[in-house]
Amino acid sequence: MQNSELIHTEKIVADRKVFFIDLKENARGKVVKITEDVSGNRDTIMVPAEILDEFIAALNDVKKASDGE
């Protein structure tokens, strides 16, 4: 995302992985950038802010399935 402004960031450390969750904004709107860093190797996905409710609901469904619900 070129010329994007960082609005908020969170960091989660899990064993040898670090996750960065950044809320950014540019001229096209807001996006959540999720980056996984494993020993210096990074993978990133971008989630448009307007679908965050759907994205979080899907993650909650996956968590429920993981918990055996």
Residue pairs with C-beta under 8 A, 6 or more apart in sequence:
1 24
1 26
1 31
1 33
1 46
2 26
3 26
3 27
4 24
4 25
4 26
4 31
5 24
5 25
5 26
6 22
6 23
6 24
7 23
7 24
7 25
7 30
8 22
8 23
9 20
9 21
9 22
9 23
10 20
10 21
10 22
11 18
11 19
11 20
11 21
12 18
12 19
12 21
13 19
16 38
16 39
17 36
17 37
17 38
18 36
18 37
18 38
19 34
19 35
19 36
19 37
20 33
20 34
20 35
20 37
21 32
21 33
21 34
22 32
22 33
22 34
22 35
23 30
23 31
23 32
23 49
24 30
24 31
24 32
24 33
25 31
29 48
29 49
29 50
30 48
30 49
30 50
31 46
31 47
31 48
31 49
32 46
32 47
32 48
32 49
32 52
32 55
33 44
33 45
33 46
33 47
34 44
34 45
34 46
34 47
35 42
35 43
35 44
36 42
36 43
36 44
47 55
